[in-house]
Amino acid sequence: MSSLILQTATRWLLSILLLVAVFAFLRGHNDPGGGFIAGLGVTTAVVLYALAFGAPAARALLRLHPRIFVGAGLIIALLAALAGI
């Protein structure tokens, strides 16, 4: 799909969604929010970018393969569990 309106709106919304995700991540230390909500915000931004510009452009935006993010998240969760033990 090639919509000029969607592409223009996405350029504006991408930075706003990423800033809101950073805010939610940093606020989640003492208040509701945190990593899960920030991850949803980043995912929303990337999916919107993929809808506007196509999947290859969204993969180029990430710069790393999504499996690396999944693996890093699982390793961090494992280390957090081991630290508690």
Secondary structure, 3 states (H helix, E strand, C coil): CCCHHHHHHHHHHHHHHHHHHHHHHHHCCCCCCCHHHHHHHHHHHHHHHHHHHCHHHHHHHHCCCHHHHHHHHHHHHHHHHHHHC
